[in-house]
Amino acid sequence: MKKLPRACFAAAMALMLSACASAPAASLGQRASTPAASAAASMDSRRDIVLAVANPLDPPGTHAGSSLVGYVPPGHYGAGQRAVSQLDDLKQHYGLREVVGWPIKALGLFCIVVEPPAGADRDALLQDLAKDGRVKLAQPLQNYEVYADPPQQGAHKYNDPYADLQRGFVETDAAVAHEASQGGGVHVAIVDTGADLTHPDLKGRIADTHNAVDDDQAAFDGDAHGTEVAGIIAAMGDNHQGIVGMAPKAQLSVYKACWYADRNAGARCNSFTLAKALAGVLDTDARVVNLSLGGPADPLLGKLLDELLRQKRIVVAARPPDGDANGFPDNSPGVIVVRSSASTPAPPGVVSAPGSDILTTQPNGGYDFTSGSSMAAAHVTGIVALLLSIAPDLDADSIRKLLLLDGARPDGLHQVNAAVAVQALRTSLRHAGSP
């Protein structure tokens, strides 16, 4: 495929409980240079277990809340003494080898990823752990993936890139919607791969970054999927180059929970990295969460998703390519699920948006075409930001209804329309007496 031209969380001090010594904890926006930071890629979903115990913290407060900072034994960063003792006993009793762990303040838990003893039956071990009164959660470590089509070799080179440049933008009438809103004041969290922070269309749009995978800044900046999603949502407008995002004045935070084991294949994530990222989001004021990824249902991730929804965050998720909406994060009725516009009617409540041949930002300052429901979800996340900029207190159900208003394509099938949704919202506010 030929490319188009290039056009804090403050640092906290955590008491190292078992060592009784003080050591600084890295901030959310920094990448911890600990074994935990590089542990994700070495985990094995066919073998490893996620284990959690209650984590009541002894006064005075001895932690900085949930963070993306890795935990390294024997420091037990963020763990109360009860959690430390229980985890040590559990590891010894069941012969578990700890890989990494982290606190989740919002759920009152301390989680660890463990490797069972060699030759152990994981299913039997999980059953035993579930019966242990000290264990609040025991589940398999699971894998997730982003929803983008694989790169196409020898794809058609468009000789009129300016027209195609705005394809998804034009089809949703985003420019018309921008007369009323450009997403200003809305904070969007993108849980994905990393993103190119130096891209000319993303400079100034990404306010902060968090890495739940490793401490490799070059890999973070070189990640394609997160760069693509960020560009669709909030690429800078009126800068005489590149593209315009759906909500060009929204504020982005990027949480790297997915990585490329092979740059020629899709990015992958797991229960551990996604849980760390979502726990980090819960510690912020992000109003919208974009999850252009998915996989199997997961107890821990389900708890974190439920907490996001309980706090009235708007969660936008990409529908799996096979249409099976029974996993994470698309199986919750509070999530706005988005599919790539197709030639068949969408299931009830599912939003359709442009997702094929979408031109967006690429690493190293480039632009290229990409496809997948990940891109459709990014379009909808941008529209959600436009709506919240006008009416910050909108809930997910009200937003879904606005997104599903008449936005018919020429073939009569529904596709989300930013201008229709924004106009309907403004009309309803006028009728309600709002300015």
C-alpha positions as CSV (number, residue, x, y, z in Angstrom):
1,M,0.0,0.0,0.0
2,K,1.5,3.3,-1.0
3,K,1.3,6.0,1.6
4,L,0.2,9.5,1.0
5,P,2.9,12.2,1.6
6,R,3.7,13.4,5.1
7,A,1.9,16.5,5.3
8,C,-0.2,14.1,36.0
9,F,-1.1,12.5,37.8
10,A,1.8,13.9,40.0
11,A,4.7,11.7,41.1
12,A,3.7,9.9,44.4
13,M,5.7,8.4,47.2
14,A,4.5,4.9,48.2
15,L,5.7,3.1,51.4
16,M,7.4,-0.1,50.6
17,L,5.5,-2.1,53.2
18,S,7.5,-5.3,53.4
19,A,10.8,-3.5,53.3
20,C,9.7,-0.6,55.6
21,A,11.6,1.7,53.3
22,S,10.4,4.7,51.2
23,A,10.8,4.7,47.4
24,P,9.2,7.0,44.7
25,A,6.4,5.6,42.5
26,A,6.4,6.7,38.9
27,S,3.6,8.9,37.7
28,L,0.8,7.8,35.5
29,G,2.3,9.7,32.6
30,Q,5.6,8.0,32.9
31,R,6.8,4.5,32.0
32,A,8.0,2.4,34.9
33,S,11.4,0.9,34.2
34,T,10.7,-2.2,36.3
35,P,10.2,-5.9,35.5
36,A,6.5,-5.3,35.6
37,A,6.7,-2.9,32.7
38,S,8.0,-5.5,30.4
39,A,6.0,-8.5,31.8
40,A,2.9,-8.3,29.7
41,A,4.5,-9.6,26.5
42,S,5.9,-12.6,28.3
43,M,2.5,-13.7,29.8
44,D,0.8,-16.8,28.5
45,S,-3.0,-16.8,28.3
46,R,-3.0,-20.6,28.0
47,R,-1.2,-20.9,31.4
48,D,-1.5,-17.8,33.6
49,I,-4.1,-16.8,36.2
50,V,-5.3,-13.5,37.4
51,L,-5.8,-13.6,41.2
52,A,-7.2,-10.9,43.4
53,V,-7.7,-10.4,47.2
54,A,-9.3,-7.6,49.2
55,N,-7.0,-4.7,49.7
56,P,-8.2,-2.6,52.7
57,L,-5.4,-0.1,53.3
58,D,-4.2,0.5,56.9
59,P,-4.3,4.2,58.0
60,P,-2.6,6.4,57.3
61,G,-3.0,6.1,53.5
62,T,0.0,4.3,52.1
63,H,-0.8,4.4,48.4
64,A,-1.4,6.7,45.5
65,G,-4.5,4.9,44.3
66,S,-4.8,2.8,41.1
67,S,-1.9,3.5,38.8
68,L,-0.2,2.1,35.8
69,V,3.0,1.7,37.8
70,G,4.1,-1.9,37.9
71,Y,4.4,-3.7,41.2
72,V,7.5,-5.7,42.0
73,P,7.9,-8.2,44.9
74,P,8.8,-7.8,47.7
75,G,7.8,-4.1,47.6
76,H,4.0,-4.7,47.3
77,Y,3.4,-1.1,46.0
78,G,-0.1,-0.1,46.8
79,A,-0.9,-3.2,48.9
80,G,-2.1,-3.1,52.5
81,Q,-0.5,-5.5,55.0
82,R,-3.5,-7.9,54.9
83,A,-3.3,-8.2,51.2
84,V,0.4,-8.8,51.4
85,S,0.0,-11.6,53.9
86,Q,-2.8,-13.3,52.1
87,L,-1.0,-13.2,48.7
88,D,2.1,-14.6,50.3
89,D,0.1,-17.4,51.9
90,L,-1.8,-18.2,48.7
91,K,1.4,-18.4,46.6
92,Q,3.0,-20.7,49.1
93,H,0.0,-22.9,49.5
94,Y,-0.8,-23.4,45.8
95,G,2.8,-23.2,44.5
96,L,2.2,-20.1,42.4
97,R,4.9,-18.0,40.9
98,E,4.0,-14.3,40.8
99,V,4.6,-12.5,37.5
100,V,3.4,-9.0,38.4
101,G,0.7,-7.3,40.4
102,W,-1.1,-4.0,40.9
103,P,-3.7,-2.2,43.1
104,I,-7.2,-1.3,41.8
105,K,-8.5,1.3,44.2
106,A,-12.0,1.6,42.6
107,L,-12.7,-2.1,43.3
108,G,-10.8,-2.3,46.6
109,L,-8.6,-5.1,45.3
110,F,-5.0,-6.0,44.8
111,C,-4.4,-8.2,41.7
112,I,-1.6,-10.4,40.7
113,V,-0.8,-12.5,37.6
114,V,0.6,-15.9,38.6
115,E,2.0,-18.9,36.8
116,P,0.7,-22.2,38.2
117,P,3.1,-25.0,39.1
118,A,4.5,-27.0,36.2
119,G,2.1,-29.6,35.0
120,A,-0.8,-28.3,37.1
121,D,-4.4,-28.5,35.7
122,R,-5.3,-24.8,35.5
123,D,-9.1,-25.4,35.5
124,A,-8.8,-27.5,38.7
125,L,-6.6,-24.9,40.3
126,L,-9.1,-22.2,39.5
127,Q,-11.8,-24.2,41.1
128,D,-9.7,-24.6,44.2
129,L,-8.9,-20.9,44.3
130,A,-12.6,-20.0,43.9
131,K,-13.4,-22.0,47.0
132,D,-10.7,-20.3,49.1
133,G,-12.3,-17.6,51.3
134,R,-9.3,-15.3,50.9
135,V,-9.7,-15.1,47.1
136,K,-12.0,-12.4,45.7
137,L,-11.4,-13.3,42.1
138,A,-9.6,-16.0,40.2
139,Q,-9.8,-16.2,36.5
140,P,-7.7,-17.2,33.4
141,L,-5.6,-14.5,31.9
142,Q,-7.3,-13.7,28.6
143,N,-6.2,-12.2,25.3
144,Y,-7.9,-9.4,23.4
145,E,-7.3,-7.8,20.0
146,V,-7.9,-4.5,18.2
147,Y,-10.5,-4.5,15.4
148,A,-8.7,-3.4,12.3
149,D,-8.4,-5.2,9.0
150,P,-4.9,-6.5,8.1
151,P,-2.8,-4.2,5.8
152,Q,-3.6,-4.7,2.2
153,Q,-0.7,-5.2,-0.2
154,G,-0.9,-3.4,-3.6
155,A,-4.1,-1.5,-2.7
156,H,-5.3,1.1,-5.2
157,K,-3.5,4.4,-5.1
158,Y,-6.1,7.2,-5.0
159,N,-5.2,9.9,-7.5
160,D,-7.5,12.4,-5.7
161,P,-6.6,12.0,-2.1
162,Y,-8.2,15.3,-1.1
163,A,-11.7,13.9,-1.8
164,D,-11.0,10.6,-0.1
165,L,-9.2,12.3,2.7
166,Q,-12.5,13.4,4.2
167,R,-14.5,10.2,3.5
168,G,-15.8,9.3,6.9
169,F,-15.8,13.0,7.9
170,V,-18.0,13.9,4.9
171,E,-20.4,10.9,5.1
172,T,-21.3,11.8,8.7
173,D,-21.7,15.5,7.9
174,A,-19.2,16.4,10.6
175,A,-18.3,19.8,9.1
176,V,-21.9,20.8,9.5
177,A,-21.9,19.6,13.1
178,H,-18.8,21.7,13.7
179,E,-20.8,24.9,13.3
180,A,-22.2,24.1,16.7
181,S,-19.5,22.0,18.4
182,Q,-15.9,20.8,17.9
183,G,-15.7,18.8,21.1
184,G,-14.1,21.5,23.2
185,G,-13.8,20.7,26.9
186,V,-14.4,17.0,26.5
187,H,-11.8,14.5,27.8
188,V,-11.6,11.3,25.8
189,A,-9.5,8.2,27.0
190,I,-8.3,5.9,24.3
191,V,-7.4,2.4,25.5
192,D,-5.5,0.9,22.7
193,T,-1.9,0.7,21.5
194,G,0.4,3.6,21.8
195,A,0.3,6.6,19.3
196,D,2.6,8.9,17.5
197,L,2.9,11.9,19.8
198,T,5.0,13.8,17.3
199,H,2.6,13.6,14.4
200,P,1.8,17.1,13.1
201,D,-1.9,16.4,13.3
202,L,-1.8,15.0,16.8
203,K,0.6,17.5,18.5
204,G,-1.3,19.3,21.1
205,R,-4.3,16.9,20.9
206,I,-2.9,14.2,23.1
207,A,-2.6,15.7,26.6
208,D,-1.1,12.7,28.4
209,T,-0.1,9.1,27.9
210,H,0.1,6.0,30.1
211,N,1.8,2.7,29.3
212,A,0.5,-0.6,30.8
213,V,2.7,-2.7,28.6
214,D,6.4,-1.7,28.7
215,D,8.8,1.3,28.9
216,D,9.6,1.4,25.2
217,Q,8.9,5.0,24.0
218,A,10.0,4.3,20.4
219,A,7.5,1.4,20.2
220,F,4.8,3.6,21.8
221,D,5.3,6.3,19.1
222,G,5.5,3.8,16.3
223,D,2.2,2.0,17.1
224,A,-0.2,2.2,14.2
225,H,-3.6,1.3,15.6
226,G,-3.7,3.9,18.4
227,T,-2.4,6.6,16.0
228,E,-5.2,5.8,13.5
229,V,-7.9,5.9,16.2
230,A,-6.6,9.2,17.7
231,G,-6.5,10.8,14.3
232,I,-10.1,10.0,13.5
233,I,-11.3,11.3,16.8
234,A,-9.3,14.5,17.2
235,A,-6.8,15.3,14.4
236,M,-6.1,19.0,14.4
237,G,-8.1,21.2,12.1
238,D,-7.2,24.4,10.2
239,N,-3.5,23.6,10.2
240,H,-3.0,23.5,6.5
241,Q,-2.1,19.8,6.4
242,G,-3.5,16.3,6.9
243,I,-7.0,15.5,8.0
244,V,-9.6,16.9,10.4
245,G,-10.8,14.9,13.4
246,M,-14.4,14.3,14.2
247,A,-13.9,16.4,17.4
248,P,-10.8,18.4,16.7
249,K,-10.9,20.3,20.0
250,A,-11.4,17.3,22.3
251,Q,-8.6,16.4,24.8
252,L,-7.1,12.9,24.4
253,S,-5.4,10.6,26.8
254,V,-3.8,7.5,25.4
255,Y,-3.5,4.3,27.5
256,K,-1.3,1.7,25.9
257,A,-2.8,-1.7,26.8
258,C,-2.1,-3.4,23.5
259,W,1.1,-4.2,21.6
260,Y,2.4,-5.7,18.4
261,A,4.1,-9.0,18.8
262,D,4.5,-8.9,15.0
263,R,4.3,-5.6,13.2
264,N,2.7,-7.4,10.2
265,A,-0.2,-8.7,12.3
266,G,-2.7,-7.1,14.6
267,A,-2.1,-5.7,18.0
268,R,-3.0,-7.8,21.1
269,C,-3.8,-7.1,24.7
270,N,-4.6,-9.2,27.8
271,S,-6.6,-9.1,31.0
272,F,-3.6,-7.7,32.9
273,T,-2.8,-4.8,30.6
274,L,-6.4,-3.8,30.0
275,A,-7.3,-3.9,33.7
276,K,-4.3,-1.6,34.5
277,A,-5.4,0.8,31.9
278,L,-9.1,0.9,32.9
279,A,-8.1,1.3,36.5
280,G,-6.0,4.2,35.5
281,V,-9.0,5.8,33.6
282,L,-11.1,5.4,36.7
283,D,-8.7,7.7,38.5
284,T,-9.3,10.5,36.0
285,D,-12.1,12.8,34.8
286,A,-12.3,11.2,31.3
287,R,-15.9,11.4,30.2
288,V,-15.6,9.2,27.2
289,V,-13.7,5.9,26.8
290,N,-12.9,4.5,23.4
291,L,-12.4,0.7,23.3
292,S,-11.7,-0.2,19.7
293,L,-10.8,-3.8,20.7
294,G,-12.4,-6.9,22.2
295,G,-12.3,-10.5,23.2
296,P,-13.9,-13.0,25.6
297,A,-16.0,-12.0,28.6
298,D,-13.8,-11.4,31.6
299,P,-14.8,-11.1,35.3
300,L,-12.2,-8.5,36.3
301,L,-12.6,-6.4,33.2
302,G,-16.3,-6.7,33.6
303,K,-16.1,-5.3,37.1
304,L,-14.0,-2.4,35.9
305,L,-16.4,-1.7,33.0
306,D,-19.4,-1.8,35.4
307,E,-17.6,0.8,37.5
308,L,-17.0,3.0,34.5
309,L,-20.7,2.8,33.6
310,R,-21.8,3.4,37.2
311,Q,-19.8,6.6,37.2
312,K,-21.7,7.7,34.0
313,R,-18.7,7.4,31.7
314,I,-19.7,7.0,28.1
315,V,-18.0,3.8,26.8
316,V,-17.8,3.3,23.0
317,A,-16.8,-0.1,21.8
318,A,-16.1,-1.7,18.4
319,R,-18.4,-4.7,17.5
320,P,-16.4,-7.9,16.8
321,P,-15.9,-8.6,13.1
322,D,-17.8,-11.9,13.5
323,G,-20.8,-10.1,15.0
324,D,-20.7,-12.1,18.3
325,A,-21.5,-9.5,20.9
326,N,-21.0,-11.7,24.0
327,G,-17.6,-10.7,25.1
328,F,-15.7,-7.8,26.6
329,P,-16.5,-4.9,26.2
330,D,-19.5,-5.2,23.9
331,N,-21.7,-7.5,26.1
332,S,-22.9,-4.7,28.5
333,P,-26.1,-2.9,27.7
334,G,-24.6,0.3,28.9
335,V,-21.9,0.3,26.2
336,I,-22.4,2.0,22.9
337,V,-21.5,-0.7,20.4
338,V,-20.4,0.4,16.9
339,R,-20.1,-1.7,13.7
340,S,-18.6,-0.7,10.4
341,S,-21.5,0.3,8.0
342,A,-22.6,-2.7,6.0
343,S,-25.1,-3.7,3.3
344,T,-27.4,-5.3,5.9
345,P,-29.4,-3.7,8.7
346,A,-27.6,-3.4,12.1
347,P,-28.8,-5.3,15.1
348,P,-31.1,-3.4,17.4
349,G,-29.3,-0.7,19.4
350,V,-26.0,-1.1,17.4
351,V,-24.7,2.1,15.7
352,S,-23.3,2.0,12.2
353,A,-20.5,4.3,11.2
354,P,-17.9,4.5,8.3
355,G,-15.2,1.9,8.8
356,S,-13.9,1.0,5.3
357,D,-11.1,2.7,3.5
358,I,-10.7,5.4,6.1
359,L,-7.8,7.8,5.7
360,T,-6.2,8.7,9.0
361,T,-3.0,9.4,10.7
362,Q,-0.1,7.0,10.7
363,P,3.2,6.8,12.7
364,N,6.1,8.9,11.5
365,G,3.9,11.7,10.5
366,G,2.2,9.8,7.7
367,Y,-1.4,9.2,6.4
368,D,-2.9,6.0,5.0
369,F,-6.1,4.1,4.5
370,T,-7.3,1.6,7.0
371,S,-10.5,-0.4,7.7
372,G,-12.3,-2.1,10.5
373,S,-15.0,-1.5,13.2
374,S,-12.2,0.1,15.3
375,M,-12.3,3.0,12.9
376,A,-16.2,3.1,13.0
377,A,-16.0,3.3,16.8
378,A,-13.5,6.1,16.6
379,H,-16.0,8.1,14.4
380,V,-18.7,7.6,17.0
381,T,-16.5,8.6,19.9
382,G,-15.8,11.8,18.1
383,I,-19.5,12.5,17.7
384,V,-20.1,11.7,21.3
385,A,-17.5,14.3,22.2
386,L,-19.4,16.9,20.0
387,L,-22.7,16.1,21.9
388,L,-21.1,16.3,25.4
389,S,-19.4,19.6,24.6
390,I,-23.0,21.0,24.1
391,A,-24.6,19.1,27.0
392,P,-22.1,17.7,29.4
393,D,-24.6,15.8,31.6
394,L,-26.0,13.6,28.8
395,D,-26.2,9.9,29.7
396,A,-25.4,6.9,27.5
397,D,-29.0,6.1,26.8
398,S,-29.7,9.6,25.6
399,I,-26.6,9.7,23.4
400,R,-27.4,6.3,21.9
401,K,-30.9,7.6,20.9
402,L,-29.3,10.7,19.2
403,L,-26.9,8.5,17.3
404,L,-29.6,6.3,16.1
405,L,-31.7,9.1,14.6
406,D,-32.4,9.2,10.9
407,G,-29.0,9.2,9.2
408,A,-30.0,7.1,6.2
409,R,-27.4,6.4,3.5
410,P,-28.5,6.4,-0.2
411,D,-29.2,2.7,0.0
412,G,-31.7,3.4,2.9
413,L,-29.7,1.7,5.6
414,H,-28.9,3.7,8.7
415,Q,-25.5,5.3,9.3
416,V,-24.7,7.7,12.2
417,N,-24.9,11.4,11.2
418,A,-23.1,14.0,13.3
419,A,-25.1,16.9,12.0
420,V,-28.5,15.2,12.6
421,A,-27.5,14.2,16.2
422,V,-26.2,17.6,17.1
423,Q,-29.2,19.4,15.6
424,A,-31.6,17.1,17.4
425,L,-29.8,17.8,20.7
426,R,-29.9,21.5,20.2
427,T,-33.6,21.4,19.4
428,S,-34.4,19.4,22.5
429,L,-32.4,21.8,24.7
430,R,-34.3,24.8,23.2
431,H,-37.6,23.1,23.9
432,A,-36.4,22.5,27.5
433,G,-35.5,26.1,27.9
434,S,-31.7,25.7,27.8
435,P,-29.7,28.4,26.0
